[in-house]
Amino acid sequence: MLALLLVLAACSPTRKPSASASGRTAIRFATDWRAEAEQGGFFEAYATGEYARRGLDVTIIPGGPGANVPELIASGAAEMGIGSNSFGVMNLAAEHVPIKAVMASFQKDPQVLIAHPDAGVNGLADLKGHPILLADAAVTSFWPWLKAKYGLTDAQVRKYSFSTAPFIADPRAVQEGYATSEPYTIEQQIGKAPKVFLLADNGYPGYAAMVLAPDRLIASNPKAVQAFVEASAIGWKTYLEGDPAPADALILKLNKEMRPDILSQARAKMRQYGLVRSGDAVAGGIGAMTDARWKTFFDTASGLGVYPKGLDYHQAYTTAFTGVLPFVAPVQGQPQGQASGRATP
């Protein structure tokens, strides 16, 4: 698949994004899942007109189980998109795909492991011998780290197909999930809170919910990339610390399976775990990334043999657009509302 991305990137024309009828720069932004709170900052920036006030006409393209954001960007079907985790971004660099992370919405990866409350699992070190439900992406991302750190084995892995039914049916089972999602729905199903272990709080490095941009856009229209990063940072601040209603209304419209209570508890979990306001964001502002943090991630991953130690990991990201984030403020004096573009179902 990465080889295909490289071909698509090479064939995609090098051009600036087109201007929309409004005169603003058109940006199609692809997400990695259906509309949800974990994308709330982007929907907030869109719904409140923050993108429009910074000269952008943004179309949000929600994803799903089969979403491949790098492929959409490489083919020119989207100008920008969400990079789910640092492994996905580093994989692009390893295959020389000219796409980079330009901001990190989440300082902590929200990836968790979930166990039944009475399964005797009180920490990640207790996972030995338990069947662990993992999606394919997990097996190639956080699983090598987890396996090496806690002495787990591949024989424990079971296929996770985004259904909680196998977990609920097996009292010894452990499954992956997001801190902001599956623990809440599982608690509703089994009637009591499961045990939840955030990998980031147990030493798992890496950012999440990153914004990806192709090298061609970074080179041809850095002003548009900067505007998107700044508007998104404001969107995340407003969504978590201000009025989330504009974003929530749009999310509920686009995702008929979503509910207000799920959105509300997800925001609470983002604040509880410090997903957005921790790490580099403390000094650098929402969305900040640093060379030191990327080096830590690469050293950990390459130490496990995931990447060759000689890989130029700097090709995975750029910090050029996040240096001003502590000083970003909403743009004043221009029209509010959803003039920033369209959100497509």
Residue pairs with C-beta under 8 A, 6 or more apart in sequence:
1 68
1 71
2 91
2 92
2 94
2 95
2 97
3 95
4 71
5 70
5 71
5 74
5 92
5 95
5 97
5 99
6 74
6 95
6 96
6 97
8 71
8 74
8 75
8 76
9 74
9 97
9 98
9 99
9 214
12 74
12 75
12 76
12 214
12 216
13 76
14 216
14 219
14 220
15 216
15 220
16 25
16 217
16 220
16 221
16 224
17 25
17 26
17 27
17 79
17 217
17 221
17 224
18 25
18 26
19 25
19 26
20 26
20 57
20 341
22 52
22 57
22 339
24 52
24 55
24 56
24 57
25 55
25 56
25 57
25 221
25 224
25 227
26 56
26 57
26 59
26 79
26 341
27 51
27 56
27 57
27 58
27 59
27 79
27 80
27 224
27 228
27 341
28 58
28 59
28 61
28 77
28 78
28 79
28 80
29 42
29 58
29 59
29 60
29 61
29 78
29 79
29 80
29 81
29 82
29 228
30 61
30 63
30 67
30 69
30 72
30 73
30 77
30 78
30 80
30 81
30 82
31 39
31 42
31 60
31 61
31 62
31 63
31 67
31 69
31 81
31 82
32 63
32 67
32 69
32 81
32 82
32 83
32 84
33 39
33 62
33 63
33 64
33 67
34 62
34 63
34 64
34 254
34 255
34 257
34 258
35 43
35 62
35 250
35 251
35 254
35 255
35 258
35 343
36 181
36 251
36 255
36 258
36 262
36 263
36 266
37 180
37 248
37 251
37 262
37 263
37 266
37 267
37 270
38 110
38 178
38 180
38 181
38 209
38 266
39 82
39 209
39 251
40 235
40 236
40 239
40 240
40 244
40 247
40 248
40 251
40 263
40 266
40 267
41 105
41 232
41 233
41 235
41 236
41 237
41 238
41 239
41 240
41 247
41 276
41 286
42 60
42 82
42 105
42 232
42 235
43 60
43 235
43 239
43 246
43 247
43 250
43 251
43 343
44 50
44 235
44 236
44 238
44 239
44 244
44 246
44 247
45 51
45 58
45 231
45 232
45 234
45 235
45 236
45 238
45 340
46 58
46 60
46 235
46 247
46 250
46 338
46 340
46 341
46 343
47 246
47 247
47 249
47 250
47 338
47 340
48 235
48 238
48 246
48 336
48 337
49 334
49 335
49 336
49 337
49 338
49 339
49 340
50 231
50 234
50 235
50 330
50 331
50 340
51 57
51 58
51 227
51 228
51 231
51 340
51 341
52 58
52 334
52 335
52 339
52 340
52 341
53 231
53 330
53 331
53 334
53 335
54 227
54 228
54 230
54 231
54 331
55 223
55 224
55 227
56 224
56 227
56 228
56 231
56 340
56 341
57 340
57 341
58 228
58 340
58 341
59 341
59 342
59 343
59 344
60 341
60 342
60 343
60 344
61 72
61 78
61 81
61 344
62 254
62 255
62 343
62 344
62 345
63 69
63 82
65 162
69 78
69 81
69 82
69 83
69 84
69 212
70 81
70 83
70 88
70 92
70 97
70 99
70 212
72 78
72 81
73 79
73 80
73 81
73 99
73 212
73 213
73 214
74 97
74 99
74 214
79 213
79 214
79 217
80 211
80 212
80 213
80 217
80 225
80 228
81 211
81 212
82 209
82 210
82 211
82 212
83 89
83 101
83 209
83 210
83 211
83 212
84 137
84 208
84 209
84 210
85 109
85 111
85 141
85 142
85 206
85 207
85 208
86 109
86 205
86 206
86 207
86 208
86 210
86 294
86 297
86 316
87 140
87 141
87 142
87 206
87 301
87 306
88 137
88 141
89 100
89 101
89 210
89 212
89 316
89 317
90 297
90 298
90 301
90 307
90 313
90 316
92 99
92 316
93 311
93 312
93 313
93 315
93 316
94 307
94 308
94 311
96 315
98 214
98 215
98 216
99 212
99 213
99 214
99 215
100 212
100 213
100 214
100 215
100 218
100 315
100 316
100 317
100 318
101 207
101 210
101 211
101 212
101 289
101 316
101 317
101 318
102 210
102 211
102 212
102 213
102 218
102 225
102 229
102 317
102 318
102 320
102 321
102 322
103 210
103 211
103 229
103 232
103 233
103 287
103 288
103 289
103 321
103 322
103 325
104 207
104 208
104 209
104 210
104 211
104 280
104 287
104 288
104 289
105 208
105 209
105 210
105 211
105 232
105 236
105 276
105 286
105 287
106 207
106 208
106 209
106 275
106 276
107 207
107 274
107 275
107 276
107 277
107 278
107 279
107 280
107 281
107 288
108 198
108 200
108 201
108 208
108 273
108 274
108 275
108 278
108 279
109 142
109 199
109 200
109 204
109 206
109 207
109 208
110 178
110 179
110 180
110 198
110 200
110 208
110 269
110 270
110 273
110 275
111 138
111 142
111 176
111 177
111 178
111 179
111 198
111 199
111 200
111 204
111 208
112 176
112 177
112 178
112 179
112 182
112 183
112 196
112 197
112 198
112 199
113 124
113 127
113 132
113 146
113 174
113 175
113 176
113 177
113 196
113 197
113 199
114 167
114 174
114 175
114 176
114 177
114 182
114 183
114 186
114 194
114 195
114 196
114 197
115 121
115 130
115 174
115 194
115 195
115 197
116 171
116 172
116 173
116 190
116 194
116 195
117 192
117 193
117 194
117 195
118 171
119 130
119 171
119 172
119 174
119 195
120 126
121 127
121 130
121 174
121 195
122 195
123 197
124 146
124 149
124 150
124 197
124 199
124 202
125 150
127 146
127 150
127 152
127 156
127 174
128 150
128 151
128 152
128 156
129 156
130 156
130 172
130 173
130 174
131 156
131 158
131 170
131 172
131 173
131 174
132 152
132 156
132 157
132 158
132 173
132 174
132 175
132 176
133 158
133 159
133 160
133 166
133 167
133 173
133 174
133 175
133 176
134 143
134 157
134 158
134 159
134 160
134 175
134 176
135 159
135 160
135 161
135 162
135 176
138 160
138 176
139 157
142 199
142 204
143 157
144 301
144 304
144 305
144 306
145 199
145 204
145 300
145 301
145 304
146 152
146 199
146 204
147 153
147 154
148 304
149 203
158 166
158 173
160 166
160 175
160 176
164 175
164 182
164 185
164 186
164 189
166 173
166 175
167 173
167 174
167 175
167 186
168 186
168 189
168 190
175 182
177 183
177 186
179 196
179 198
179 269
179 273
179 275
180 265
180 266
180 269
180 270
180 275
181 262
181 266
183 193
183 194
183 196
183 269
184 262
184 265
184 266
184 269
185 262
186 194
187 193
187 194
198 273
200 206
200 273
201 273
205 293
205 296
205 297
205 300
206 297
207 289
207 293
207 297
208 275
210 289
210 317
211 228
211 229
211 232
211 287
213 225
213 228
217 224
217 225
218 225
218 318
218 320
222 320
222 321
225 321
226 321
229 287
229 321
229 322
229 325
230 324
230 325
230 328
232 287
233 285
233 286
233 287
233 325
233 328
234 328
234 329
234 330
235 247
236 276
236 286
236 287
237 286
238 244
238 330
239 247
239 267
240 267
240 270
240 271
240 276
240 277
244 263
244 267
248 260
248 263
250 338
250 343
251 258
251 263
252 258
252 259
252 260
252 263
253 343
254 343
254 345
269 275
270 276
271 277
276 286
277 286
279 288
279 293
280 288
280 289
280 290
280 293
281 287
281 288
283 326
284 290
284 322
284 323
284 325
284 326
285 322
285 324
285 325
285 326
285 327
285 328
286 325
287 322
287 325
288 319
288 322
288 325
289 317
289 319
289 322
290 319
291 314
291 319
294 313
294 314
294 316
294 317
295 313
298 307
298 311
298 313
301 307
302 308
302 309
302 311
307 313
